[in-house]
Amino acid sequence: MDLYPANAQDMQDPLLALLEDYNKGDLEKQVPPAQSGPQPGKAGRDRPIVIMLDPGHGGEDSGAVGKYKTREKDVVLQIARRCAL
């Protein structure tokens, strides 16, 4: 199954062009550089570092279930709660 869109307008897509060249055996083509986007911020003493933990699962999706019926959602929630202290 090919999940990458294949429309006529995608011919300008550098990733699609690279994949097509790879399939043809032509790997010498240069991919154009990405357009400059937002610059990364700088952390410093006057700016706190924030770390976010996202346990993720809930509701009907319990995530992985271990050998002894341990549910992933229970484990990651405990870890997130302990880190918040």
PDB file of N, CA, C and O in Angstrom:
ATOM      1  N   MET A   1       0.844  -1.163   0.000  1.00  0.00           N
ATOM      2  CA  MET A   1       0.000   0.000   0.000  1.00  0.00           C
ATOM      3  C   MET A   1       0.897   1.236   0.000  1.00  0.00           C
ATOM      4  O   MET A   1       1.832   1.327   0.796  1.00  0.00           O
ATOM      5  N   ASP A   2       0.620   2.163  -0.870  1.00  0.00           N
ATOM      6  CA  ASP A   2       1.378   3.402  -0.960  1.00  0.00           C
ATOM      7  C   ASP A   2       0.575   4.504  -0.285  1.00  0.00           C
ATOM      8  O   ASP A   2      -0.486   4.891  -0.776  1.00  0.00           O
ATOM      9  N   LEU A   3       1.077   5.013   0.842  1.00  0.00           N
ATOM     10  CA  LEU A   3       0.359   6.034   1.585  1.00  0.00           C
ATOM     11  C   LEU A   3       0.744   7.440   1.171  1.00  0.00           C
ATOM     12  O   LEU A   3       0.077   8.398   1.563  1.00  0.00           O
ATOM     13  N   TYR A   4       1.799   7.586   0.392  1.00  0.00           N
ATOM     14  CA  TYR A   4       2.238   8.910  -0.020  1.00  0.00           C
ATOM     15  C   TYR A   4       1.400   9.336  -1.214  1.00  0.00           C
ATOM     16  O   TYR A   4       1.290   8.571  -2.172  1.00  0.00           O
ATOM     17  N   PRO A   5       0.797  10.538  -1.200  1.00  0.00           N
ATOM     18  CA  PRO A   5      -0.073  10.938  -2.318  1.00  0.00           C
ATOM     19  C   PRO A   5       0.691  11.017  -3.635  1.00  0.00           C
ATOM     20  O   PRO A   5       1.836  11.466  -3.684  1.00  0.00           O
ATOM     21  N   ALA A   6       0.035  10.572  -4.693  1.00  0.00           N
ATOM     22  CA  ALA A   6       0.650  10.610  -6.021  1.00  0.00           C
ATOM     23  C   ALA A   6      -0.284  11.335  -6.973  1.00  0.00           C
ATOM     24  O   ALA A   6      -1.035  10.703  -7.716  1.00  0.00           O
ATOM     25  N   ASN A   7      -0.240  12.647  -6.954  1.00  0.00           N
ATOM     26  CA  ASN A   7      -1.030  13.479  -7.857  1.00  0.00           C
ATOM     27  C   ASN A   7      -0.082  14.213  -8.789  1.00  0.00           C
ATOM     28  O   ASN A   7       1.120  14.287  -8.534  1.00  0.00           O
ATOM     29  N   ALA A   8      -0.626  14.754  -9.866  1.00  0.00           N
ATOM     30  CA  ALA A   8       0.206  15.502 -10.814  1.00  0.00           C
ATOM     31  C   ALA A   8       0.871  16.689 -10.136  1.00  0.00           C
ATOM     32  O   ALA A   8       2.002  17.036 -10.476  1.00  0.00           O
ATOM     33  N   GLN A   9       0.196  17.314  -9.191  1.00  0.00           N
ATOM     34  CA  GLN A   9       0.777  18.480  -8.519  1.00  0.00           C
ATOM     35  C   GLN A   9       1.938  18.095  -7.606  1.00  0.00           C
ATOM     36  O   GLN A   9       2.737  18.953  -7.230  1.00  0.00           O
ATOM     37  N   ASP A  10       2.041  16.816  -7.247  1.00  0.00           N
ATOM     38  CA  ASP A  10       3.101  16.375  -6.355  1.00  0.00           C
ATOM     39  C   ASP A  10       4.454  16.270  -7.049  1.00  0.00           C
ATOM     40  O   ASP A  10       5.454  15.980  -6.393  1.00  0.00           O
ATOM     41  N   MET A  11       4.507  16.496  -8.344  1.00  0.00           N
ATOM     42  CA  MET A  11       5.773  16.401  -9.052  1.00  0.00           C
ATOM     43  C   MET A  11       6.764  17.445  -8.556  1.00  0.00           C
ATOM     44  O   MET A  11       7.968  17.290  -8.762  1.00  0.00           O
ATOM     45  N   GLN A  12       6.286  18.507  -7.908  1.00  0.00           N
ATOM     46  CA  GLN A  12       7.169  19.519  -7.350  1.00  0.00           C
ATOM     47  C   GLN A  12       7.653  19.134  -5.954  1.00  0.00           C
ATOM     48  O   GLN A  12       8.472  19.843  -5.369  1.00  0.00           O
ATOM     49  N   ASP A  13       7.166  18.041  -5.425  1.00  0.00           N
ATOM     50  CA  ASP A  13       7.510  17.606  -4.081  1.00  0.00           C
ATOM     51  C   ASP A  13       8.913  16.999  -4.084  1.00  0.00           C
ATOM     52  O   ASP A  13       9.139  16.010  -4.781  1.00  0.00           O
ATOM     53  N   PRO A  14       9.864  17.559  -3.326  1.00  0.00           N
ATOM     54  CA  PRO A  14      11.233  17.044  -3.352  1.00  0.00           C
ATOM     55  C   PRO A  14      11.343  15.616  -2.829  1.00  0.00           C
ATOM     56  O   PRO A  14      12.161  14.843  -3.328  1.00  0.00           O
ATOM     57  N   LEU A  15      10.531  15.248  -1.829  1.00  0.00           N
ATOM     58  CA  LEU A  15      10.591  13.885  -1.313  1.00  0.00           C
ATOM     59  C   LEU A  15      10.108  12.890  -2.358  1.00  0.00           C
ATOM     60  O   LEU A  15      10.730  11.848  -2.565  1.00  0.00           O
ATOM     61  N   LEU A  16       9.012  13.207  -3.008  1.00  0.00           N
ATOM     62  CA  LEU A  16       8.488  12.325  -4.045  1.00  0.00           C
ATOM     63  C   LEU A  16       9.487  12.197  -5.195  1.00  0.00           C
ATOM     64  O   LEU A  16       9.682  11.105  -5.729  1.00  0.00           O
ATOM     65  N   ALA A  17      10.116  13.302  -5.574  1.00  0.00           N
ATOM     66  CA  ALA A  17      11.118  13.262  -6.643  1.00  0.00           C
ATOM     67  C   ALA A  17      12.296  12.376  -6.249  1.00  0.00           C
ATOM     68  O   ALA A  17      12.802  11.614  -7.073  1.00  0.00           O
ATOM     69  N   LEU A  18      12.734  12.469  -4.994  1.00  0.00           N
ATOM     70  CA  LEU A  18      13.847  11.649  -4.518  1.00  0.00           C
ATOM     71  C   LEU A  18      13.460  10.171  -4.523  1.00  0.00           C
ATOM     72  O   LEU A  18      14.257   9.322  -4.924  1.00  0.00           O
ATOM     73  N   LEU A  19      12.246   9.863  -4.081  1.00  0.00           N
ATOM     74  CA  LEU A  19      11.792   8.474  -4.081  1.00  0.00           C
ATOM     75  C   LEU A  19      11.701   7.915  -5.497  1.00  0.00           C
ATOM     76  O   LEU A  19      12.056   6.760  -5.732  1.00  0.00           O
ATOM     77  N   GLU A  20      11.232   8.722  -6.433  1.00  0.00           N
ATOM     78  CA  GLU A  20      11.154   8.265  -7.820  1.00  0.00           C
ATOM     79  C   GLU A  20      12.546   8.023  -8.390  1.00  0.00           C
ATOM     80  O   GLU A  20      12.766   7.039  -9.096  1.00  0.00           O
ATOM     81  N   ASP A  21      13.497   8.923  -8.085  1.00  0.00           N
ATOM     82  CA  ASP A  21      14.863   8.738  -8.556  1.00  0.00           C
ATOM     83  C   ASP A  21      15.484   7.491  -7.937  1.00  0.00           C
ATOM     84  O   ASP A  21      16.213   6.758  -8.605  1.00  0.00           O
ATOM     85  N   TYR A  22      15.195   7.254  -6.671  1.00  0.00           N
ATOM     86  CA  TYR A  22      15.719   6.064  -5.995  1.00  0.00           C
ATOM     87  C   TYR A  22      15.199   4.801  -6.679  1.00  0.00           C
ATOM     88  O   TYR A  22      15.955   3.858  -6.914  1.00  0.00           O
ATOM     89  N   ASN A  23      13.915   4.788  -6.994  1.00  0.00           N
ATOM     90  CA  ASN A  23      13.326   3.624  -7.656  1.00  0.00           C
ATOM     91  C   ASN A  23      13.918   3.401  -9.042  1.00  0.00           C
ATOM     92  O   ASN A  23      13.974   2.264  -9.510  1.00  0.00           O
ATOM     93  N   LYS A  24      14.363   4.469  -9.709  1.00  0.00           N
ATOM     94  CA  LYS A  24      14.981   4.363 -11.032  1.00  0.00           C
ATOM     95  C   LYS A  24      16.464   4.024 -10.932  1.00  0.00           C
ATOM     96  O   LYS A  24      17.090   3.710 -11.944  1.00  0.00           O
ATOM     97  N   GLY A  25      17.037   4.081  -9.734  1.00  0.00           N
ATOM     98  CA  GLY A  25      18.459   3.822  -9.563  1.00  0.00           C
ATOM     99  C   GLY A  25      19.309   5.065  -9.727  1.00  0.00           C
ATOM    100  O   GLY A  25      20.536   4.965  -9.725  1.00  0.00           O
ATOM    101  N   ASP A  26      18.703   6.231  -9.869  1.00  0.00           N
ATOM    102  CA  ASP A  26      19.427   7.492 -10.038  1.00  0.00           C
ATOM    103  C   ASP A  26      19.476   8.214  -8.694  1.00  0.00           C
ATOM    104  O   ASP A  26      18.504   8.850  -8.285  1.00  0.00           O
ATOM    105  N   LEU A  27      20.606   8.111  -8.020  1.00  0.00           N
ATOM    106  CA  LEU A  27      20.731   8.716  -6.695  1.00  0.00           C
ATOM    107  C   LEU A  27      21.603   9.963  -6.695  1.00  0.00           C
ATOM    108  O   LEU A  27      21.935  10.480  -5.628  1.00  0.00           O
ATOM    109  N   GLU A  28      21.976  10.451  -7.861  1.00  0.00           N
ATOM    110  CA  GLU A  28      22.863  11.606  -7.950  1.00  0.00           C
ATOM    111  C   GLU A  28      22.123  12.929  -7.884  1.00  0.00           C
ATOM    112  O   GLU A  28      22.755  13.973  -7.731  1.00  0.00           O
ATOM    113  N   LYS A  29      20.820  12.915  -7.994  1.00  0.00           N
ATOM    114  CA  LYS A  29      20.045  14.150  -8.025  1.00  0.00           C
ATOM    115  C   LYS A  29      20.106  14.851  -6.671  1.00  0.00           C
ATOM    116  O   LYS A  29      19.998  14.218  -5.621  1.00  0.00           O
ATOM    117  N   GLN A  30      20.277  16.152  -6.716  1.00  0.00           N
ATOM    118  CA  GLN A  30      20.323  16.953  -5.498  1.00  0.00           C
ATOM    119  C   GLN A  30      18.913  17.382  -5.114  1.00  0.00           C
ATOM    120  O   GLN A  30      18.136  17.819  -5.963  1.00  0.00           O
ATOM    121  N   VAL A  31      18.593  17.257  -3.845  1.00  0.00           N
ATOM    122  CA  VAL A  31      17.305  17.730  -3.344  1.00  0.00           C
ATOM    123  C   VAL A  31      17.470  19.198  -2.985  1.00  0.00           C
ATOM    124  O   VAL A  31      18.424  19.553  -2.292  1.00  0.00           O
ATOM    125  N   PRO A  32      16.566  20.061  -3.438  1.00  0.00           N
ATOM    126  CA  PRO A  32      16.705  21.480  -3.111  1.00  0.00           C
ATOM    127  C   PRO A  32      16.643  21.698  -1.600  1.00  0.00           C
ATOM    128  O   PRO A  32      15.915  20.991  -0.904  1.00  0.00           O
ATOM    129  N   PRO A  33      17.402  22.671  -1.087  1.00  0.00           N
ATOM    130  CA  PRO A  33      17.394  22.914   0.358  1.00  0.00           C
ATOM    131  C   PRO A  33      16.016  23.366   0.825  1.00  0.00           C
ATOM    132  O   PRO A  33      15.268  24.011   0.091  1.00  0.00           O
ATOM    133  N   ALA A  34      15.710  23.014   2.044  1.00  0.00           N
ATOM    134  CA  ALA A  34      14.416  23.401   2.618  1.00  0.00           C
ATOM    135  C   ALA A  34      14.378  24.908   2.821  1.00  0.00           C
ATOM    136  O   ALA A  34      15.395  25.545   3.095  1.00  0.00           O
ATOM    137  N   GLN A  35      13.190  25.453   2.680  1.00  0.00           N
ATOM    138  CA  GLN A  35      13.035  26.880   2.933  1.00  0.00           C
ATOM    139  C   GLN A  35      13.234  27.126   4.428  1.00  0.00           C
ATOM    140  O   GLN A  35      12.852  26.309   5.266  1.00  0.00           O
ATOM    141  N   SER A  36      13.831  28.255   4.735  1.00  0.00           N
ATOM    142  CA  SER A  36      14.087  28.528   6.145  1.00  0.00           C
ATOM    143  C   SER A  36      12.776  28.756   6.873  1.00  0.00           C
ATOM    144  O   SER A  36      11.906  29.492   6.407  1.00  0.00           O
ATOM    145  N   GLY A  37      12.652  28.122   8.005  1.00  0.00           N
ATOM    146  CA  GLY A  37      11.455  28.237   8.832  1.00  0.00           C
ATOM    147  C   GLY A  37      11.788  28.979  10.112  1.00  0.00           C
ATOM    148  O   GLY A  37      12.769  29.720  10.166  1.00  0.00           O
ATOM    149  N   PRO A  38      10.997  28.789  11.115  1.00  0.00           N
ATOM    150  CA  PRO A  38      11.256  29.458  12.386  1.00  0.00           C
ATOM    151  C   PRO A  38      12.582  29.001  12.982  1.00  0.00           C
ATOM    152  O   PRO A  38      12.942  27.827  12.894  1.00  0.00           O
ATOM    153  N   GLN A  39      13.279  29.908  13.567  1.00  0.00           N
ATOM    154  CA  GLN A  39      14.554  29.599  14.197  1.00  0.00           C
ATOM    155  C   GLN A  39      14.313  29.039  15.596  1.00  0.00           C
ATOM    156  O   GLN A  39      13.381  29.468  16.277  1.00  0.00           O
ATOM    157  N   PRO A  40      15.138  28.086  16.036  1.00  0.00           N
ATOM    158  CA  PRO A  40      14.947  27.532  17.377  1.00  0.00           C
ATOM    159  C   PRO A  40      15.199  28.592  18.443  1.00  0.00           C
ATOM    160  O   PRO A  40      16.051  29.466  18.284  1.00  0.00           O
ATOM    161  N   GLY A  41      14.450  28.497  19.518  1.00  0.00           N
ATOM    162  CA  GLY A  41      14.620  29.429  20.629  1.00  0.00           C
ATOM    163  C   GLY A  41      15.854  29.079  21.439  1.00  0.00           C
ATOM    164  O   GLY A  41      16.458  28.025  21.245  1.00  0.00           O
ATOM    165  N   LYS A  42      16.217  29.954  22.332  1.00  0.00           N
ATOM    166  CA  LYS A  42      17.384  29.736  23.182  1.00  0.00           C
ATOM    167  C   LYS A  42      16.939  29.703  24.634  1.00  0.00           C
ATOM    168  O   LYS A  42      16.273  30.621  25.112  1.00  0.00           O
ATOM    169  N   ALA A  43      17.310  28.638  25.329  1.00  0.00           N
ATOM    170  CA  ALA A  43      17.019  28.552  26.758  1.00  0.00           C
ATOM    171  C   ALA A  43      18.125  29.282  27.507  1.00  0.00           C
ATOM    172  O   ALA A  43      19.283  29.265  27.091  1.00  0.00           O
ATOM    173  N   GLY A  44      17.778  29.896  28.565  1.00  0.00           N
ATOM    174  CA  GLY A  44      18.762  30.605  29.371  1.00  0.00           C
ATOM    175  C   GLY A  44      18.315  30.659  30.814  1.00  0.00           C
ATOM    176  O   GLY A  44      17.285  30.091  31.177  1.00  0.00           O
ATOM    177  N   ARG A  45      19.087  31.339  31.630  1.00  0.00           N
ATOM    178  CA  ARG A  45      18.746  31.415  33.051  1.00  0.00           C
ATOM    179  C   ARG A  45      17.441  32.149  33.277  1.00  0.00           C
ATOM    180  O   ARG A  45      16.732  31.861  34.242  1.00  0.00           O
ATOM    181  N   ASP A  46      17.111  33.079  32.418  1.00  0.00           N
ATOM    182  CA  ASP A  46      15.883  33.845  32.589  1.00  0.00           C
ATOM    183  C   ASP A  46      14.674  33.158  31.948  1.00  0.00           C
ATOM    184  O   ASP A  46      13.558  33.672  32.014  1.00  0.00           O
ATOM    185  N   ARG A  47      14.899  32.003  31.333  1.00  0.00           N
ATOM    186  CA  ARG A  47      13.799  31.278  30.698  1.00  0.00           C
ATOM    187  C   ARG A  47      13.786  29.846  31.224  1.00  0.00           C
ATOM    188  O   ARG A  47      14.740  29.100  31.005  1.00  0.00           O
ATOM    189  N   PRO A  48      12.712  29.452  31.918  1.00  0.00           N
ATOM    190  CA  PRO A  48      12.688  28.089  32.477  1.00  0.00           C
ATOM    191  C   PRO A  48      12.580  27.034  31.380  1.00  0.00           C
ATOM    192  O   PRO A  48      12.000  27.270  30.320  1.00  0.00           O
ATOM    193  N   ILE A  49      13.140  25.892  31.657  1.00  0.00           N
ATOM    194  CA  ILE A  49      13.035  24.760  30.748  1.00  0.00           C
ATOM    195  C   ILE A  49      11.802  23.961  31.162  1.00  0.00           C
ATOM    196  O   ILE A  49      11.652  23.600  32.330  1.00  0.00           O
ATOM    197  N   VAL A  50      10.930  23.689  30.211  1.00  0.00           N
ATOM    198  CA  VAL A  50       9.693  22.964  30.484  1.00  0.00           C
ATOM    199  C   VAL A  50       9.775  21.590  29.837  1.00  0.00           C
ATOM    200  O   VAL A  50      10.074  21.470  28.649  1.00  0.00           O
ATOM    201  N   ILE A  51       9.511  20.569  30.616  1.00  0.00           N
ATOM    202  CA  ILE A  51       9.464  19.203  30.098  1.00  0.00           C
ATOM    203  C   ILE A  51       8.039  18.709  30.265  1.00  0.00           C
ATOM    204  O   ILE A  51       7.485  18.748  31.364  1.00  0.00           O
ATOM    205  N   MET A  52       7.446  18.244  29.176  1.00  0.00           N
ATOM    206  CA  MET A  52       6.058  17.780  29.219  1.00  0.00           C
ATOM    207  C   MET A  52       6.010  16.278  29.014  1.00  0.00           C
ATOM    208  O   MET A  52       6.584  15.751  28.061  1.00  0.00           O
ATOM    209  N   LEU A  53       5.326  15.599  29.908  1.00  0.00           N
ATOM    210  CA  LEU A  53       5.099  14.168  29.776  1.00  0.00           C
ATOM    211  C   LEU A  53       3.647  13.961  29.377  1.00  0.00           C
ATOM    212  O   LEU A  53       2.742  14.526  29.992  1.00  0.00           O
ATOM    213  N   ASP A  54       3.427  13.159  28.356  1.00  0.00           N
ATOM    214  CA  ASP A  54       2.073  12.903  27.872  1.00  0.00           C
ATOM    215  C   ASP A  54       1.786  11.410  27.974  1.00  0.00           C
ATOM    216  O   ASP A  54       2.155  10.652  27.077  1.00  0.00           O
ATOM    217  N   PRO A  55       1.130  10.973  29.055  1.00  0.00           N
ATOM    218  CA  PRO A  55       0.830   9.554  29.204  1.00  0.00           C
ATOM    219  C   PRO A  55      -0.003   8.997  28.049  1.00  0.00           C
ATOM    220  O   PRO A  55       0.101   7.814  27.726  1.00  0.00           O
ATOM    221  N   GLY A  56      -0.813   9.825  27.438  1.00  0.00           N
ATOM    222  CA  GLY A  56      -1.443   9.476  26.169  1.00  0.00           C
ATOM    223  C   GLY A  56      -2.674   8.612  26.178  1.00  0.00           C
ATOM    224  O   GLY A  56      -3.692   9.034  25.629  1.00  0.00           O
ATOM    225  N   HIS A  57      -2.659   7.445  26.755  1.00  0.00           N
ATOM    226  CA  HIS A  57      -3.786   6.526  26.617  1.00  0.00           C
ATOM    227  C   HIS A  57      -4.889   6.848  27.613  1.00  0.00           C
ATOM    228  O   HIS A  57      -4.644   7.410  28.680  1.00  0.00           O
ATOM    229  N   GLY A  58      -6.083   6.485  27.249  1.00  0.00           N
ATOM    230  CA  GLY A  58      -7.223   6.663  28.125  1.00  0.00           C
ATOM    231  C   GLY A  58      -8.473   6.171  27.438  1.00  0.00           C
ATOM    232  O   GLY A  58      -8.453   5.823  26.257  1.00  0.00           O
ATOM    233  N   GLY A  59      -9.544   6.145  28.173  1.00  0.00           N
ATOM    234  CA  GLY A  59     -10.789   5.676  27.581  1.00  0.00           C
ATOM    235  C   GLY A  59     -10.696   4.213  27.212  1.00  0.00           C
ATOM    236  O   GLY A  59     -10.265   3.391  28.021  1.00  0.00           O
ATOM    237  N   GLU A  60     -11.093   3.882  26.003  1.00  0.00           N
ATOM    238  CA  GLU A  60     -11.096   2.487  25.570  1.00  0.00           C
ATOM    239  C   GLU A  60      -9.703   1.984  25.205  1.00  0.00           C
ATOM    240  O   GLU A  60      -9.465   0.777  25.225  1.00  0.00           O
ATOM    241  N   ASP A  61      -8.786   2.876  24.876  1.00  0.00           N
ATOM    242  CA  ASP A  61      -7.439   2.478  24.453  1.00  0.00           C
ATOM    243  C   ASP A  61      -6.528   2.416  25.667  1.00  0.00           C
ATOM    244  O   ASP A  61      -6.133   3.454  26.200  1.00  0.00           O
ATOM    245  N   SER A  62      -6.189   1.212  26.108  1.00  0.00           N
ATOM    246  CA  SER A  62      -5.309   1.069  27.274  1.00  0.00           C
ATOM    247  C   SER A  62      -3.852   0.948  26.865  1.00  0.00           C
ATOM    248  O   SER A  62      -2.977   0.855  27.726  1.00  0.00           O
ATOM    249  N   GLY A  63      -3.577   0.947  25.574  1.00  0.00           N
ATOM    250  CA  GLY A  63      -2.208   0.783  25.103  1.00  0.00           C
ATOM    251  C   GLY A  63      -1.813  -0.688  25.170  1.00  0.00           C
ATOM    252  O   GLY A  63      -2.662  -1.575  25.072  1.00  0.00           O
ATOM    253  N   ALA A  64      -0.522  -0.936  25.338  1.00  0.00           N
ATOM    254  CA  ALA A  64      -0.022  -2.311  25.391  1.00  0.00           C
ATOM    255  C   ALA A  64      -0.437  -2.977  26.699  1.00  0.00           C
ATOM    256  O   ALA A  64      -0.631  -2.303  27.711  1.00  0.00           O
ATOM    257  N   VAL A  65      -0.570  -4.297  26.673  1.00  0.00           N
ATOM    258  CA  VAL A  65      -0.880  -5.075  27.871  1.00  0.00           C
ATOM    259  C   VAL A  65       0.254  -6.067  28.060  1.00  0.00           C
ATOM    260  O   VAL A  65       0.591  -6.829  27.154  1.00  0.00           O
ATOM    261  N   GLY A  66       0.841  -6.045  29.264  1.00  0.00           N
ATOM    262  CA  GLY A  66       1.991  -6.889  29.550  1.00  0.00           C
ATOM    263  C   GLY A  66       1.634  -8.334  29.849  1.00  0.00           C
ATOM    264  O   GLY A  66       0.464  -8.716  29.843  1.00  0.00           O
ATOM    265  N   LYS A  67       2.660  -9.127  30.109  1.00  0.00           N
ATOM    266  CA  LYS A  67       2.522 -10.556  30.371  1.00  0.00           C
ATOM    267  C   LYS A  67       1.595 -10.832  31.550  1.00  0.00           C
ATOM    268  O   LYS A  67       0.824 -11.791  31.530  1.00  0.00           O
ATOM    269  N   TYR A  68       1.673  -9.992  32.570  1.00  0.00           N
ATOM    270  CA  TYR A  68       0.862 -10.175  33.772  1.00  0.00           C
ATOM    271  C   TYR A  68      -0.327  -9.222  33.802  1.00  0.00           C
ATOM    272  O   TYR A  68      -0.775  -8.822  34.877  1.00  0.00           O
ATOM    273  N   LYS A  69      -0.837  -8.858  32.634  1.00  0.00           N
ATOM    274  CA  LYS A  69      -2.012  -7.978  32.468  1.00  0.00           C
ATOM    275  C   LYS A  69      -1.757  -6.545  32.932  1.00  0.00           C
ATOM    276  O   LYS A  69      -2.704  -5.811  33.214  1.00  0.00           O
ATOM    277  N   THR A  70      -0.496  -6.142  33.013  1.00  0.00           N
ATOM    278  CA  THR A  70      -0.160  -4.757  33.334  1.00  0.00           C
ATOM    279  C   THR A  70      -0.492  -3.909  32.117  1.00  0.00           C
ATOM    280  O   THR A  70      -0.066  -4.207  31.001  1.00  0.00           O
ATOM    281  N   ARG A  71      -1.253  -2.855  32.346  1.00  0.00           N
ATOM    282  CA  ARG A  71      -1.665  -1.995  31.234  1.00  0.00           C
ATOM    283  C   ARG A  71      -0.711  -0.810  31.109  1.00  0.00           C
ATOM    284  O   ARG A  71      -0.340  -0.182  32.100  1.00  0.00           O
ATOM    285  N   GLU A  72      -0.326  -0.523  29.868  1.00  0.00           N
ATOM    286  CA  GLU A  72       0.597   0.584  29.589  1.00  0.00           C
ATOM    287  C   GLU A  72       0.073   1.890  30.162  1.00  0.00           C
ATOM    288  O   GLU A  72       0.844   2.663  30.731  1.00  0.00           O
ATOM    289  N   LYS A  73      -1.223   2.152  30.023  1.00  0.00           N
ATOM    290  CA  LYS A  73      -1.772   3.428  30.484  1.00  0.00           C
ATOM    291  C   LYS A  73      -1.594   3.601  31.987  1.00  0.00           C
ATOM    292  O   LYS A  73      -1.404   4.723  32.455  1.00  0.00           O
ATOM    293  N   ASP A  74      -1.652   2.509  32.757  1.00  0.00           N
ATOM    294  CA  ASP A  74      -1.469   2.613  34.206  1.00  0.00           C
ATOM    295  C   ASP A  74      -0.017   2.919  34.557  1.00  0.00           C
ATOM    296  O   ASP A  74       0.255   3.722  35.450  1.00  0.00           O
ATOM    297  N   VAL A  75       0.906   2.283  33.859  1.00  0.00           N
ATOM    298  CA  VAL A  75       2.332   2.485  34.134  1.00  0.00           C
ATOM    299  C   VAL A  75       2.764   3.909  33.795  1.00  0.00           C
ATOM    300  O   VAL A  75       3.408   4.569  34.610  1.00  0.00           O
ATOM    301  N   VAL A  76       2.418   4.389  32.603  1.00  0.00           N
ATOM    302  CA  VAL A  76       2.878   5.722  32.207  1.00  0.00           C
ATOM    303  C   VAL A  76       2.200   6.818  33.017  1.00  0.00           C
ATOM    304  O   VAL A  76       2.793   7.875  33.233  1.00  0.00           O
ATOM    305  N   LEU A  77       0.969   6.588  33.472  1.00  0.00           N
ATOM    306  CA  LEU A  77       0.304   7.570  34.331  1.00  0.00           C
ATOM    307  C   LEU A  77       1.013   7.655  35.677  1.00  0.00           C
ATOM    308  O   LEU A  77       1.195   8.754  36.202  1.00  0.00           O
ATOM    309  N   GLN A  78       1.417   6.524  36.245  1.00  0.00           N
ATOM    310  CA  GLN A  78       2.165   6.534  37.510  1.00  0.00           C
ATOM    311  C   GLN A  78       3.495   7.265  37.350  1.00  0.00           C
ATOM    312  O   GLN A  78       3.886   8.043  38.221  1.00  0.00           O
ATOM    313  N   ILE A  79       4.180   7.021  36.254  1.00  0.00           N
ATOM    314  CA  ILE A  79       5.461   7.698  36.011  1.00  0.00           C
ATOM    315  C   ILE A  79       5.248   9.202  35.902  1.00  0.00           C
ATOM    316  O   ILE A  79       5.994   9.975  36.504  1.00  0.00           O
ATOM    317  N   ALA A  80       4.251   9.624  35.151  1.00  0.00           N
ATOM    318  CA  ALA A  80       3.980  11.059  34.989  1.00  0.00           C
ATOM    319  C   ALA A  80       3.629  11.703  36.322  1.00  0.00           C
ATOM    320  O   ALA A  80       4.083  12.811  36.609  1.00  0.00           O
ATOM    321  N   ARG A  81       2.832  11.029  37.136  1.00  0.00           N
ATOM    322  CA  ARG A  81       2.463  11.586  38.448  1.00  0.00           C
ATOM    323  C   ARG A  81       3.672  11.707  39.361  1.00  0.00           C
ATOM    324  O   ARG A  81       3.804  12.700  40.076  1.00  0.00           O
ATOM    325  N   ARG A  82       4.551  10.723  39.350  1.00  0.00           N
ATOM    326  CA  ARG A  82       5.749  10.784  40.207  1.00  0.00           C
ATOM    327  C   ARG A  82       6.713  11.872  39.742  1.00  0.00           C
ATOM    328  O   ARG A  82       7.373  12.508  40.563  1.00  0.00           O
ATOM    329  N   CYS A  83       6.795  12.084  38.452  1.00  0.00           N
ATOM    330  CA  CYS A  83       7.686  13.134  37.935  1.00  0.00           C
ATOM    331  C   CYS A  83       7.146  14.528  38.246  1.00  0.00           C
ATOM    332  O   CYS A  83       7.913  15.489  38.298  1.00  0.00           O
ATOM    333  N   ALA A  84       5.842  14.647  38.452  1.00  0.00           N
ATOM    334  CA  ALA A  84       5.233  15.954  38.711  1.00  0.00           C
ATOM    335  C   ALA A  84       5.492  16.435  40.132  1.00  0.00           C
ATOM    336  O   ALA A  84       5.271  17.609  40.429  1.00  0.00           O
ATOM    337  N   LEU A  85       5.950  15.570  41.003  1.00  0.00           N
ATOM    338  CA  LEU A  85       6.186  15.962  42.406  1.00  0.00           C
ATOM    339  C   LEU A  85       7.371  16.861  42.569  1.00  0.00           C
ATOM    340  O   LEU A  85       7.688  17.268  43.687  1.00  0.00           O
TER     341      LEU A  85
END
